[in-house]
Amino acid sequence: MGAIKVHEFTTVDGVVDAPMWTMDYGFPDDLAATIGALTGSATGILLGRTTFEMFAPAWSVRTVEDDPGAPFFNDTTKYVVSSTLTDAEAVWRNSTVVGGYSADRLRALKDEVDGDLYVSGSATLVRALLADGLVDELHLFVYPVAVASGIRLFPEGAARTPLSLLGAEALSNGVAHLTYGPVASAG
């Protein structure tokens, strides 16, 4: 049984929407190594439909010469949570649709996959995973910028979500990498 490890680029004001603002901060070696360590234990990628449809045209044509992360994204099995997409494999190789969101189905998938499931972006999916206690590690890469509007991982009016801090590190580009896990239950 693996873990579900979520990776989100976010602003200090909590925006996770299409993170074009990350471009101003580069992609230094320590950031690459941190994300590489996160993906290193993953044998599957879990994505929501919108993120899958954004990633597929960008990653499917990249090679290792273009980006060292290309083999991971292209060769790893991608599990797409969608009630509308029917043939993910036709869009991006090594992709399969697991159906609409079902906590029970994703719990079973977590047990079936030999290794961890990596989630990037997919804010709607991640919100549901958090609400159902399915996220084992939430990796927030907090960029030192506020953008004031956009999709937030924890939108106004969302349920209270207690988390436990597992780690914190400052990266060379001014980004804070915060790792959270579920709050351990007493008893």
N, C-alpha and C positions, 0 to 999 in steps of 0.2 A: 504494500500500500504506500503510495506516494503522498506528497503534499501538494496543495494548490498554492502557488507562489505568484502573487500579483505584483506587477511593475507599473507604476504610474509616474509620468512627468507631470508636475503640478506647479502652479505659481504659489506665492505666499498667501494669496487670497483664495486658494483652493480650486482654481480653474484647471481642468484636465482636458479641455476641448482642443482638438487639433493643435498640438503644441509647436506651432511655428516659432514662437518666442524662444525656443531652446536654441535656435540657430545663432543667436547673438552670443552664446556662451561656449560654442565649440563642442567638440567631443574628445576631451583629453584622455590620455592613456588610463588614468585612474578611474574615470567613468566607464570606459570600455571594459576594464578589468572587473569592475564591480558588477556590471551587467553580464559579463561573461561568466562570472562565478554563479550568478543567479540562473542563467540558462544552462550551465554545465551539468546540473543534475536532472534536467528536464528531458523526458522522452516523449512529451506531447505538448502541444500548444492549444490552449482553450481560448476561443475568441467569440465575441458576439458578431452578429452578421455585419453590422455597419463597419466595425474595425476590420473584419475579414475582407470586406469589399474595398476598403481603403488600402490595406496591406497588399492584397493579391497583385494588383498591377505594378506596384512599386517593387516588391521583393521578388516576384516570380521571374523577372528579367535580370536580376543582379547576380553577379558571380562573385567568388571569393576575391577576385582582383578589384572589383568595385567596392566591396564591403566585406570585412572578415566575418560578419554575422550572417551573410547570405546562405551558406550551407545549412546553418541551424534552421533558419526560417523556411528554406526550400525542401530540405530533406526530412525534417521532423514531421510526424503526423499532426495534422491540424484538425481539431474537433470544433465544429462551428455550431453554436447554439442559435437556432433559427427555426421559426415555424413557417417561414415563407420560402427560403432557399431550398432547392431540391437536389441540385447536383453540384456540390462544392468542388469535386474533382475536376469537372470541366472548366472551372475557373482558375484553380491553382492545384498543381499536383500534390499528392499525399494529403488530401483534404476530404473530410467526411462530415456530413450533417448529423448531429445527434438529436435533432428535433427542437421543439420549443423548450423554454426553460422549465426544468423539473429538478428540484433539489434532490429527489430520490435517484433520478437517472444520473445526475452528476456525482452524487455520493458513490454510486455503483461504478461509474467510470473511474473515479479516483482509486477505487479498490482494484479495478481491472488493469490499469496502466502500471507497468513495471518501471517506476521512476516518478518524477514529479511532473505536474502539469503547470506550465508557464502561461500566465495571462498578461497581456500588454494592452493598455487602453481599455476598451470595452466597458465604459463607465456604467451602462445600464446593467450589464451582466455582473460586474463587480459589486454593484449595490445589492443585487439579489443574493450573490454568494455571501457577502458580509451579513446580510439579514438572516440567512439560513445557517450561519456559523461554519461555512465551508472554506473560508480563507485561512490558511495556516500561517502565511507570511504576507504582509502588505508592505511592499517596498515603495516608499514615496521619495521621489527625487525632487526636492523642493527648490525651485529656481528663484533667485533673489529679484523678483519682479512681481508687481501686481498689475493685472490687466482689466480688472473691474467687471468684466462680463464674459460669459461663456458657460459651458457645461461644468458643473461642479460635481465632484465625487460624492460629497455630502451636501445635497441641496437644502435650501431653507425648508423647514417643515419635515425633514426626514427624521426617522426615529433615532433616539440616542443610541450611539454605538461605542461602548467602552472597549478600549484596546489596551494592550500591554506593550510597553516599549521593550524591544529586543536588542536594538542597537542604534547608534547614531555616529555618523562620520561626516567630516567636512571634506569636500572634494576640491581639487585645485582650481576649478572654474567658478567657485563660490556657491556651488550647489550643495545642499545638505541632503544626505542619504539617511532617511529615517526608516527603520524596520520595526513594524508592529506585528503582534500576534494576538490571538484571542486571549481574553482575560481568563486566567485559570480559575476554575470553580473551587470554592472552599469546600473542604470536607473530605 
